Amino acid sequence: FYNILKTVNFPKDMDDTYYFNHRVKANIPYTALSYKFYNTIKLWWLIVLANNINNPVQFVKPGTTLKIIKPDIVPLILSSIKDQLK
């Protein structure tokens, strides 16, 4: 997963139709946020990439607002990544 953090980039001016904002209420790991929004802990890296997070090991601090890629957009992103790896 750490290799993907170096190779996949989201534009800083990402179209807001692709994400929604979520304000974190308590210290929480990215894996828990991934499970909350995507029903899997494996997509934590999408949250990290969408928010230009440098240290995904640290918990998200309360009060932080994060961009969360909409669940219906995730398959398009994953498909695009797979196509680029071919």
C-alpha positions in Angstrom: 0.0 0.0 0.0 2.8 2.4 0.7 3.9 2.1 -2.9 0.5 3.2 -4.1 0.8 6.3 -1.9 3.8 7.3 -3.9 2.3 6.6 -7.3 -1.4 7.7 -7.2 -2.2 11.4 -6.9 -5.5 13.2 -6.5 -5.7 16.7 -7.9 -5.7 19.4 -5.2 -8.7 21.0 -6.9 -10.7 17.7 -7.0 -14.2 18.2 -8.2 -16.5 18.3 -5.2 -19.0 16.0 -6.8 -16.5 13.1 -6.1 -16.3 13.6 -2.4 -18.0 14.8 0.7 -16.5 16.4 3.8 -16.5 14.6 7.1 -15.6 16.2 10.4 -13.9 13.8 12.8 -15.3 13.7 16.3 -12.7 11.6 18.2 -9.2 10.2 17.6 -9.7 7.5 15.0 -7.4 5.5 12.7 -7.8 5.7 9.0 -8.7 2.0 8.9 -11.8 2.7 11.0 -12.9 5.6 8.8 -12.4 3.3 5.8 -14.7 0.7 7.4 -17.3 3.3 8.3 -17.6 4.6 4.8 -16.5 1.7 2.6 -17.3 -1.4 4.7 -13.7 -2.5 4.5 -10.5 -1.4 6.3 -8.5 -1.9 3.1 -9.4 1.4 1.5 -7.8 3.6 4.2 -5.3 4.8 1.6 -8.0 6.5 -0.5 -8.7 8.8 2.5 -5.0 9.4 3.0 -4.4 10.3 -0.7 -7.5 12.4 -1.0 -6.3 14.5 2.0 -2.6 14.6 1.2 -1.8 12.9 4.5 2.0 12.3 5.0 1.8 10.1 8.1 -1.1 7.6 7.9 0.0 5.8 11.1 -1.1 8.7 13.3 -4.8 8.8 14.3 -6.9 11.6 12.9 -7.4 14.3 15.5 -10.8 15.4 16.6 -12.1 18.5 14.7 -10.2 17.6 11.5 -12.3 17.8 8.3 -11.5 15.2 5.7 -12.5 14.7 2.1 -14.1 11.3 1.8 -14.4 9.9 -1.8 -18.0 9.0 -2.4 -18.5 5.2 -2.2 -20.0 5.0 -5.7 -16.9 6.7 -7.1 -14.5 4.2 -5.6 -14.9 1.4 -8.2 -14.1 3.9 -10.9 -10.9 4.9 -9.2 -9.9 1.3 -8.5 -10.6 0.4 -12.1 -8.5 3.3 -13.4 -5.6 2.3 -11.1 -5.8 -1.3 -12.4 -5.8 -0.1 -16.0 -2.7 2.0 -15.4 -0.8 -1.0 -13.9 -1.4 -3.1 -17.0 
